[in-house]
């Protein structure tokens, strides 16, 4: 009898063990695979959001450089010098006021030089940088070019902007803009963000847009390289252990549950693991929603992000062809002065106040996108330019009427019709140029 009982116990333990092994194979392994896939997807969303931000930084810097290089009076003065109508000293005297006026509106500018031939005509160099170092970075091409440098703890975007006449180079501008604060913000939460040239040793055997697990320094990192402009890529990495921290915890608890389950009833163990798996999957899905929300909405103002805007362009491809859309480029007047005088917290509150006022005056299908810093774009459907200009004028009036900050708050803006999906960014550039004209008109005389 004892032998029979013993055999039954052995068979029962064997049966329970087999059931637990089957449970491990049909629940734990698929769950781990799904969690790993979800983690990689979330990582990819965050990495793409960071790439969008850095690309916007480069585009904004290029737009700032082009805005001072494309001024007709500047080009005409250089042509007068080349034709012998004015001397070099007269060219310097006439150029500097216009040049100085143009670079004042560029945020975080640390160096700027305008050259005719290879001779500096106008120079802005408050930090005493070595000018020749920047002059030797670029070929004298007729296209805007970018470089990136790390100078101690500072991160700089360097832009070469040609001045052309009849498609020929007659002069060029080089500007250096400090983006250290933006790089620092993007490198939070365990991420490392580096901007590299395509031939960098760190990018060896790494294909753009593909996730890799690489040993860097003393530990493994999940990393991805994404193109930004020309031959520059952003390299985004995070310790692999941190990326998979939740999965590792789930794995540990599941293994412990596996061994403890030998002494538990199969149904109880099964239901517990199923509930745990469902909870973990639900949490990961919620995490994905959080990541998407972070990627789509600006955390400070509540406006949409560039990531959302690019996805909107793809999703509204057919609608843009069917109906007319208008884009407005908006910039906060004297925003740097507000930050310098009243502090960044007040500056943040001013941005929230402006976007709240603007959003309350838009229709349900219109929306605001934070394009970078204190620049925003507004997309308005089924409307022409003039009503939008009136609307933005009313926004400025409402800002004045409801202003409780104790100092003047206003916006400058430019408006352009979106002709097609292919030219939408060209329309934004045109609106941006109009905005700078409006900003100059709004300056106190």
LOLUM-490459 format. One line per 5 residues: number of its first residue (from 1); their letters; for each residue x, y, z of C-alpha. Coordinates in steps of 0.5 Angstrom, whole numbers. Example, Ala and Ser with C-alpha at 12.3 -4.5 7.8 and 13.67 -1.06 7.14 Angstrom:
2
1) as) 25/-9/16  27/-2/14
END
This chain:
445
1) xxxxx) 0/0/0  6/5/2  9/3/-5  3/5/-8  2/11/-5
6) xxxxx) 9/13/-6  8/11/-14  2/16/-14  6/21/-11  12/20/-15
11) xxxxx) 7/20/-21  3/26/-19  10/30/-18  12/28/-25  5/30/-27
16) xxxxx) 5/37/-24  13/38/-26  11/37/-33  5/41/-33  9/47/-30
21) xxxxx) 14/46/-36  9/46/-41  6/53/-37  13/55/-38  14/54/-45
26) xxxxx) 7/57/-47  6/63/-42  13/65/-40  17/65/-47  12/68/-51
31) xxxxx) 11/73/-46  18/75/-45  18/75/-53  12/80/-53  15/84/-48
36) xxxxx) 22/85/-51  19/87/-58  15/92/-54  21/95/-50  25/95/-57
41) xxxxx) 19/99/-60  18/104/-55  26/105/-55  25/106/-62  19/111/-61
46) xxxxx) 24/115/-56  30/115/-61  26/118/-67  23/123/-62  30/125/-60
51) xxxxx) 32/125/-68  27/129/-70  29/134/-64  36/134/-67  34/135/-74
56) xxxxx) 30/141/-72  35/144/-69  40/143/-75  34/146/-80  33/152/-75
61) xxxxx) 40/154/-75  40/153/-83  34/158/-83  38/163/-79  44/163/-83
66) xxxxx) 40/163/-89  36/169/-87  42/173/-86  45/171/-92  39/172/-97
71) xxxxx) 38/179/-96  39/183/-103  42/189/-100  48/185/-97  49/182/-104
76) xxxxx) 48/189/-108  54/192/-103  58/186/-105  57/187/-112  59/194/-112
81) xxxxx) 65/192/-109  67/187/-114  65/192/-120  70/197/-116  64/202/-115
86) xxxxx) 66/202/-107  72/201/-103  73/195/-98  73/200/-93  66/203/-95
91) xxxxx) 64/196/-96  66/194/-89  63/201/-86  56/199/-90  56/192/-89
96) xxxxx) 57/192/-81  50/195/-79  46/191/-83  50/185/-81  50/186/-74
101) xxxxx) 42/187/-74  41/181/-77  45/176/-72  42/179/-66  36/175/-67
106) xxxxx) 39/169/-67  39/165/-61  45/162/-57  50/165/-63  57/164/-60
111) xxxxx) 61/166/-67  59/169/-74  63/171/-80  62/174/-87  67/173/-92
116) xxxxx) 68/176/-99  73/171/-102  77/168/-96  78/175/-93  73/176/-87
121) xxxxx) 69/182/-88  64/182/-81  66/178/-75  62/177/-69  66/173/-64
126) xxxxx) 65/175/-56  68/169/-54  75/170/-58  74/164/-62  80/162/-67
131) xxxxx) 76/164/-74  81/161/-78  79/154/-75  72/155/-78  74/158/-85
136) xxxxx) 78/152/-86  72/147/-85  68/148/-91  69/148/-99  67/154/-102
141) xxxxx) 60/151/-105  54/154/-107  50/149/-102  48/150/-95  53/146/-91
146) xxxxx) 53/143/-83  59/141/-78  58/139/-71  63/140/-66  64/139/-58
151) xxxxx) 68/144/-55  70/142/-48  63/141/-45  60/145/-50  56/143/-57
156) xxxxx) 56/147/-63  52/147/-70  57/150/-75  53/153/-81  56/155/-88
161) xxxxx) 51/159/-92  53/162/-99  51/168/-101  50/167/-109  49/172/-115
166) xxxxx) 46/168/-121  48/162/-118  55/164/-117  59/164/-110  60/172/-108
171) xxxxx) 61/171/-101  59/167/-95  57/167/-88  59/162/-82  55/162/-76
176) xxxxx) 56/157/-70  50/156/-65  51/153/-58  46/147/-57  49/145/-51
181) xxxxx) 43/145/-47  38/142/-52  43/136/-52  43/136/-44  36/135/-44
186) xxxxx) 36/130/-49  41/126/-46  37/125/-39  34/118/-37  40/114/-38
191) xxxxx) 40/116/-45  47/118/-49  46/122/-55  52/124/-59  52/127/-66
196) xxxxx) 58/124/-71  60/124/-78  58/118/-82  66/115/-82  66/115/-74
201) xxxxx) 69/109/-71  64/108/-67  59/107/-73  63/102/-75  59/96/-78
206) xxxxx) 52/100/-76  47/101/-81  42/107/-80  36/106/-77  37/99/-74
211) xxxxx) 38/97/-67  44/94/-64  47/91/-58  54/93/-57  59/93/-52
216) xxxxx) 62/100/-51  67/102/-45  65/97/-39  58/95/-41  53/93/-46
221) xxxxx) 49/99/-50  42/98/-54  44/103/-59  42/106/-66  44/111/-71
226) xxxxx) 40/116/-75  41/120/-80  40/128/-79  43/132/-84  48/131/-90
231) xxxxx) 54/126/-87  52/127/-80  48/122/-76  45/122/-68  48/116/-64
236) xxxxx) 43/114/-59  45/109/-54  42/107/-47  45/101/-42  42/94/-44
241) xxxxx) 41/93/-37  37/99/-36  33/98/-43  31/91/-40  30/92/-33
246) xxxxx) 23/90/-33  24/84/-37  29/82/-32  25/83/-26  19/79/-30
251) xxxxx) 24/73/-31  27/73/-24  20/72/-21  18/67/-27  24/63/-25
256) xxxxx) 22/63/-18  15/62/-19  17/56/-23  21/52/-18  16/54/-12
261) xxxxx) 10/52/-17  13/45/-16  9/45/-9  3/49/-11  -4/47/-15
266) xxxxx) -3/47/-22  -9/51/-23  -7/56/-18  0/57/-21  -3/58/-28
271) xxxxx) -8/63/-26  -3/67/-22  2/67/-28  -4/69/-33  -6/75/-29
276) xxxxx) 1/77/-28  3/76/-36  -4/80/-37  -2/86/-32  5/86/-35
281) xxxxx) 3/86/-42  -2/92/-40  3/96/-37  8/95/-43  2/98/-47
286) xxxxx) 1/103/-42  8/105/-43  8/105/-50  2/110/-50  6/114/-45
291) xxxxx) 12/114/-50  7/116/-56  4/122/-52  11/124/-50  13/124/-57
296) xxxxx) 7/127/-60  6/133/-55  11/138/-52  11/137/-45  11/145/-43
301) xxxxx) 6/148/-48  2/142/-50  3/144/-57  4/138/-62  11/136/-63
306) xxxxx) 15/135/-70  14/128/-69  7/129/-69  7/134/-75  11/129/-80
311) xxxxx) 6/123/-78  0/128/-80  3/130/-87  3/122/-88  -4/121/-86
316) xxxxx) -7/127/-89  -3/127/-96  -10/126/-100  -13/131/-95  -8/136/-97
321) xxxxx) -9/135/-104  -17/136/-104  -17/142/-99  -13/149/-98  -9/149/-92
326) xxxxx) -5/155/-89  1/155/-85  3/160/-80  10/161/-77  10/164/-70
331) xxxxx) 16/167/-66  15/170/-59  18/177/-59  24/179/-55  24/172/-52
336) xxxxx) 31/172/-50  30/178/-47  25/176/-43  29/170/-40  35/174/-39
341) xxxxx) 31/179/-35  26/175/-31  28/168/-31  27/162/-35  21/160/-31
346) xxxxx) 17/166/-33  19/165/-40  16/158/-40  10/161/-37  10/166/-42
351) xxxxx) 10/161/-48  4/157/-44  0/163/-44  1/165/-51  0/158/-54
356) xxxxx) -6/157/-49  -9/164/-52  -8/162/-59  -11/155/-58  -17/158/-55
361) xxxxx) -18/162/-62  -17/156/-67  -22/151/-69  -23/144/-67  -19/141/-73
366) xxxxx) -13/147/-73  -7/145/-69  -1/148/-66  6/145/-67  12/147/-63
371) xxxxx) 18/148/-68  23/149/-64  25/154/-58  20/160/-58  18/158/-65
376) xxxxx) 11/155/-67  7/153/-73  0/153/-74  -4/149/-79  -11/152/-81
381) xxxxx) -15/148/-86  -20/151/-91  -18/158/-91  -14/163/-94  -8/168/-92
386) xxxxx) -12/174/-90  -17/171/-85  -11/168/-82  -7/174/-81  -13/178/-78
391) xxxxx) -14/172/-73  -6/173/-71  -7/180/-70  -13/178/-66  -9/174/-62
396) xxxxx) -4/179/-61  -10/184/-58  -12/178/-54  -5/177/-51  -5/185/-49
401) xxxxx) -12/185/-46  -11/179/-42  -3/180/-40  -2/179/-33  6/179/-33
406) xxxxx) 7/186/-32  11/187/-39  10/187/-46  8/180/-50  7/179/-57
411) xxxxx) 8/175/-63  11/176/-70  8/171/-75  9/170/-83  3/166/-87
416) xxxxx) 4/162/-93  -1/157/-97  1/150/-97  0/148/-104  2/141/-104
421) xxxxx) 5/135/-99  12/136/-103  12/143/-102  10/144/-95  17/145/-92
426) xxxxx) 18/150/-97  11/153/-95  14/153/-88  21/157/-90  17/162/-94
431) xxxxx) 12/163/-88  19/164/-84  22/169/-88  15/173/-88  15/172/-80
436) xxxxx) 22/175/-80  20/181/-84  14/182/-79  19/181/-73  23/187/-76
441) xxxxx) 17/191/-77  15/190/-70  22/192/-67  21/199/-63  24/204/-67
END
